[in-house]
Amino acid sequence: MVADPSAPGGRFERSLGTTGSTELSDAGVPRGVTVWHEVMSTAGGRRSKPVRTPPLVIVPEVTSLRAHMDGDGVALAWRLDAGYDDVLIERTFDESSPFRGAARRFRATGGQHVDRDVQTGATYRYRVRVSYPDPFGALAHTSGVEVVVTVVRRPRPVLDLEVDDSGGTTVLRWTTVPGALVRIYATEAPPDPVAVAGAEAGASEAGASAPEAPGGDPAGHEHGPRPAAEPEPFGPVDHELSTASLRGRERLVGSSRRGRLVDTAAPDPAPDPAADPTAGPTVYTPVSIAEDRAVVGRSIRHRPGPHIRALRAVDQGNTITLTFQMPPGITEARVLWRHDTTPTGPDDPAARRAKVTNSSLEIRGGWHLRDPQDGATYYFAVYPLVRTAGEVRAVPNGAHVTARAGARPNPSE
């Protein structure tokens, strides 16, 4: 029987048939309306008085229930049939969880809910039950559908990946990420548009070295437009992915928890400084992995070629001195420095810069930044300068060093 105020007697009847058993399944019960069943026995043409079951409402369960980490919380999402929206969420610790605690309940609508009050390392069991009015107008709930999820702390991104092939082997280094495995992916980037334009247009930078002004601040700091940003292979820095989405993506160099990898498939470093600078570099992207969470780090573009060697920074109080060795055949280099982070490349517009020659390094015993008495951290990068087709340009294979690590990130006013 189905309650139907428009039908005679306020109900709609449908016969399910007869059986000699003591049970019968009804697979065609309509959803969302009050129904009941009546059973009677028959003998020949005679029938007993019908026995009625209690009224009930058949409500569909949620479907497509899923859970994933959202920042430091657990995000739940599900689907419901039309006409239903309210759910009751019950959270308990799963038997496999190393933690124990009281059950909690939440009300939610809209097919989603984020539980921010969770404990890292705990495994939770969420049961989502549809809320609906029963035949007597009271609030009732379905049996519910469950999902189990372990709370994993979001790994921090790698921001200081460096590449060094000065020893004939391409070595990648970074600061380790606690509790996370770091994968390094390699992508072949398109040719450098700045290099291509420079090769076609001619020289764009003077070949002479800039003298140092009094006080150690090099005169004639180089300035220029920042190259158009290329799209990152895995999205912006600190973007989160699922580990499943990384399968088959680019070339996996390897994985490490130690902050060091060797790219055995990298091309050999080019010993000739006049090698074609328009060839596309390799983009190395670090991805921090913790369980099913993957966070994109800062990528670095690397082209095999000449390298600055033995870069050192000596803090003498009123002067910071950089000492290094030029690659064979190279006579000039570009020095960049910042207070907040390592320069992003040889054309970083936020960095101050100067040029230095082999002769000045020998005569002055290094390159000097005078009067840096601000107590701030200094991040230095040095890039070789090469001549190609009459143009002087920086090779994007910089060496990096930090002076006064752990000091204030910004100078005092």
TORVOKE-572696 format. One line per field, with one value per residue (C-alpha): residue number from 1; x negated, y negated, z negated. Coordinates in steps of 0.02 Angstrom, whole numbers. Each point is the difference from the previous one (the first is absolute). Layout:
N
k <- [NUM; ...]
xx <- [X; ...]
yy <- [Y; ...]
zz <- [Z; ...]
***
This chain:
413
k <- [1; 2; 3; 4; 5; 6; 7; 8; 9; 10; 11; 12; 13; 14; 15; 16; 17; 18; 19; 20; 21; 22; 23; 24; 25; 26; 27; 28; 29; 30; 31; 32; 33; 34; 35; 36; 37; 38; 39; 40; 41; 42; 43; 44; 45; 46; 47; 48; 49; 50; 51; 52; 53; 54; 55; 56; 57; 58; 59; 60; 61; 62; 63; 64; 65; 66; 67; 68; 69; 70; 71; 72; 73; 74; 75; 76; 77; 78; 79; 80; 81; 82; 83; 84; 85; 86; 87; 88; 89; 90; 91; 92; 93; 94; 95; 96; 97; 98; 99; 100; 101; 102; 103; 104; 105; 106; 107; 108; 109; 110; 111; 112; 113; 114; 115; 116; 117; 118; 119; 120; 121; 122; 123; 124; 125; 126; 127; 128; 129; 130; 131; 132; 133; 134; 135; 136; 137; 138; 139; 140; 141; 142; 143; 144; 145; 146; 147; 148; 149; 150; 151; 152; 153; 154; 155; 156; 157; 158; 159; 160; 161; 162; 163; 164; 165; 166; 167; 168; 169; 170; 171; 172; 173; 174; 175; 176; 177; 178; 179; 180; 181; 182; 183; 184; 185; 186; 187; 188; 189; 190; 191; 192; 193; 194; 195; 196; 197; 198; 199; 200; 201; 202; 203; 204; 205; 206; 207; 208; 209; 210; 211; 212; 213; 214; 215; 216; 217; 218; 219; 220; 221; 222; 223; 224; 225; 226; 227; 228; 229; 230; 231; 232; 233; 234; 235; 236; 237; 238; 239; 240; 241; 242; 243; 244; 245; 246; 247; 248; 249; 250; 251; 252; 253; 254; 255; 256; 257; 258; 259; 260; 261; 262; 263; 264; 265; 266; 267; 268; 269; 270; 271; 272; 273; 274; 275; 276; 277; 278; 279; 280; 281; 282; 283; 284; 285; 286; 287; 288; 289; 290; 291; 292; 293; 294; 295; 296; 297; 298; 299; 300; 301; 302; 303; 304; 305; 306; 307; 308; 309; 310; 311; 312; 313; 314; 315; 316; 317; 318; 319; 320; 321; 322; 323; 324; 325; 326; 327; 328; 329; 330; 331; 332; 333; 334; 335; 336; 337; 338; 339; 340; 341; 342; 343; 344; 345; 346; 347; 348; 349; 350; 351; 352; 353; 354; 355; 356; 357; 358; 359; 360; 361; 362; 363; 364; 365; 366; 367; 368; 369; 370; 371; 372; 373; 374; 375; 376; 377; 378; 379; 380; 381; 382; 383; 384; 385; 386; 387; 388; 389; 390; 391; 392; 393; 394; 395; 396; 397; 398; 399; 400; 401; 402; 403; 404; 405; 406; 407; 408; 409; 410; 411; 412; 413]
xx <- [0; -59; 71; 85; 122; 72; 44; 163; -24; -161; -107; -59; -4; -110; 7; -169; 65; 15; -128; -4; -152; 1; -92; 7; -116; 69; -131; 117; 37; 10; -121; 41; 182; 86; 31; 61; 42; 151; -11; 146; 15; 114; 87; 103; 105; -15; -121; -53; 2; -152; -146; -82; -185; -53; -13; -171; -86; -135; -136; -152; -172; -134; -108; -177; -58; -183; -125; -163; -116; 38; -141; -3; 180; 97; 118; 151; 106; 151; 153; 185; 159; 107; 109; -128; -139; -22; -120; -65; -188; -66; -188; -88; -180; -28; -64; -165; -27; -138; 114; 164; 137; 185; 112; 55; 150; 22; 147; -38; 84; -54; -88; -161; -78; -176; -50; -139; -9; -107; -160; -151; -33; 175; 108; 184; 155; 138; 179; 115; 187; 142; 121; 186; 171; 74; 186; 42; -96; -150; -179; -72; -163; -54; -125; -136; -155; -177; -172; -166; -141; -168; -48; -166; -90; -22; -184; -89; -65; -184; -53; -189; -34; -173; -84; -187; -86; -171; -75; 62; 153; 167; 35; 159; 3; 132; 44; 87; 186; 43; 121; 2; -80; -55; 16; -92; 78; -90; 86; -76; 39; 19; -146; -34; 92; -120; -149; 81; 46; -173; -84; 105; -7; -184; -84; 110; -126; -169; -152; -101; 8; 78; -117; 43; 62; -64; 68; -2; 168; -40; 41; 113; 108; 78; 187; 117; 172; 36; 25; 179; 39; 13; 139; -58; 12; 99; 83; -53; -110; 93; 137; 64; 31; 44; -138; 110; -2; -191; -4; -75; -37; -163; -163; -26; -181; 21; 59; -97; 20; -182; 5; -111; 24; -104; 83; -79; 99; -54; -101; -186; -52; -57; -184; 8; 66; 48; 124; 172; 89; 167; 17; 142; -52; 57; 127; -21; 154; -1; 161; 17; 96; 88; 118; 123; -46; -119; -54; -91; -163; -98; -69; -169; -53; -168; -102; -163; -145; -138; 12; -66; -104; -54; 117; -27; 66; -107; 84; -131; 122; -12; -23; 65; -126; 44; -137; 25; -78; 58; 29; -136; 12; 116; -62; 157; 141; 158; 25; 177; 60; 160; 50; 160; -42; -125; 5; 118; -117; -127; 136; 92; 73; 11; -187; -141; -140; -176; -129; -172; -150; -137; -126; 93; 19; -188; -49; 123; 3; 184; 157; 42; 167; -51; 90; 139; 19; 187; -3; 106; -19; -76; 41; -128; 2; -138; 27; -133; 13; -35; -10; 105; 29; -66; 115; -54; 126; 9; -2; 143; -114; -24; -96; 81; -63; 77; -85; 61; 124; 128; -14; 144; 75; 11; -120; 43; 62]
yy <- [0; -177; -155; -107; -134; -16; 185; 79; 39; -103; 142; 88; 189; 118; 189; 84; 176; 159; 115; 157; -66; -107; -144; -102; -134; -161; -79; -132; -105; -184; -118; -150; 43; 92; 184; 152; 179; 108; 191; 123; 187; 83; 168; 31; -156; -50; -134; -38; -170; -100; -36; -171; -41; -164; -144; -47; -116; 68; -133; 25; -3; -124; 52; -37; -33; -48; -80; -93; -119; -185; -99; 63; 64; 148; -45; 112; -3; 102; 4; 9; 32; -150; -56; 39; -109; 18; 131; 53; 36; 114; 3; 136; 60; 150; 160; -21; -175; -24; -124; 20; -123; -35; 3; -165; -51; -137; -62; -47; -51; -35; 164; -46; -33; -38; 65; -115; 71; 150; 75; 35; 187; 50; 113; -49; 93; -116; 62; -113; 28; -86; -97; 9; -11; 171; 43; -83; -162; 38; -18; 166; 54; 134; 134; -101; 24; 2; -60; 17; -129; -28; -178; -42; -163; -104; 9; -164; -39; 2; -179; 14; 132; -22; 85; 27; 86; -80; 169; 83; 74; -89; -5; -72; -59; -73; -16; 157; -6; 81; 145; -8; 82; -118; 48; -96; -9; -60; -91; -60; -186; -95; -106; -157; -141; -129; 93; 24; -183; -52; 111; -76; -181; -6; -61; -58; -16; -86; 112; -109; 27; -133; -82; -2; -161; -66; 99; 164; -21; 34; -144; 24; 140; 97; -13; 72; 74; 168; 137; 56; 136; 173; 113; 117; 184; 47; -164; -143; 18; 72; 73; 166; 153; 180; 127; 94; -150; 10; 169; -13; -186; -58; 92; 56; -30; 90; -13; -39; -46; -55; -159; 65; 87; 31; -18; 146; -41; -182; -56; -25; -177; -101; -47; -133; -166; -49; 145; -45; -97; 14; 186; 35; 31; 142; -51; 95; -3; 65; 77; 38; 162; 53; 148; -57; -185; -81; -183; -85; -89; -134; 63; -46; -15; 75; 4; 100; -118; -96; -17; -112; 106; -11; -144; -61; -147; -73; -121; -124; -111; -157; 99; 162; 76; 128; 111; 122; 72; -39; 146; 27; -129; -114; -172; -83; 41; -81; -12; -16; -14; -10; -2; 105; 150; 68; -97; 88; -14; -111; -127; -5; -177; 1; 30; -126; 43; -39; 68; 63; 54; 128; -141; -88; 164; 27; -179; -31; 175; 25; -105; -114; -66; -141; -69; 132; -42; 30; 169; 78; 166; -10; 126; -8; 79; -8; 37; 15; -123; 68; -77; 75; -83; -165; 5; 10; 96; 93; 189; 60; 115; -101; 40; -52; -42; -78; -122; -29; 143; -12; -189; -118; 30; -187; -141; -121; -173]
zz <- [0; 41; -85; 136; -58; 177; 12; -67; -184; -2; 61; 156; -1; 101; -13; -18; 30; -102; -78; -103; -97; -156; 83; 159; 69; 73; 114; 70; -155; 52; -87; -104; -39; -142; 38; -94; 44; -38; -8; -3; 18; 129; 10; 155; 19; -182; -72; -176; -78; 64; -115; 30; -21; -83; 126; 62; 123; 115; 22; 113; -78; 51; 148; 57; -178; -1; -119; 30; -90; 19; -78; -180; 4; 72; 142; 28; 158; 54; 113; -44; 96; 42; -144; -135; -67; -189; -68; -168; -7; -137; -29; -99; -13; 111; -81; 91; -71; -130; -88; -93; -47; -9; 153; 73; 105; 130; 103; 180; 161; 178; 31; -89; -170; -63; -172; -63; -177; 41; -68; 110; 13; -54; 107; -1; 55; 64; 18; 102; -30; 93; -112; 41; -86; -45; 28; -167; 34; -111; 64; 57; 83; 122; -49; 86; 106; -68; 54; -91; 13; -86; -41; 85; -33; 157; 49; 28; 175; 47; 36; 15; 133; 76; 148; 17; 145; -22; -44; 160; -85; -21; -188; -75; -181; -116; -183; -61; -41; -168; 18; 190; 150; 138; 182; 135; 174; 157; 142; 161; 14; 165; 60; -101; 92; -72; 69; 170; 12; -53; 127; 138; -56; -48; -156; -142; -140; -4; -15; -119; -186; -109; -126; -183; -74; -167; -145; 95; 88; 184; 113; 147; -71; 142; 20; 129; 28; -77; 130; 25; -126; 74; -62; -138; 49; -157; -42; -115; -153; -152; 113; -67; 108; -34; 23; 125; 117; 11; 86; 173; -21; 80; -41; -179; -48; -166; -181; -157; -183; -13; 106; 140; 167; 156; 169; 93; 158; 10; 152; -26; -47; 150; -22; 136; -67; 177; 10; 67; -139; 86; -36; -120; -181; -111; -132; -164; -113; -180; -67; -186; -32; -161; 22; 136; -16; 124; -11; 143; -40; 90; 165; 71; 182; 40; 159; -1; 23; -88; -189; -137; -117; -183; -43; -178; -101; -140; -121; -61; -93; 105; 162; 74; 120; 134; 68; 144; 157; 175; 120; 131; 138; -100; -53; -71; -119; -66; -188; -71; -180; -99; -184; 7; 110; 125; 165; 120; 149; 87; 44; -168; -5; -190; -21; 1; 119; 59; 122; -45; 104; -25; -14; -140; -94; 5; -37; -142; -70; 40; 24; -146; -62; -117; -152; -15; -185; -2; -86; 138; 90; 174; 136; 141; 174; 129; 186; 137; 145; 175; 173; 139; 168; -68; -152; -182; -103; -165; 4; -112; -100; -156; -158; -164; -173; -155; -118; -177; 6; -139; -14; 35; 175; 33; -43; -138; 45]
***
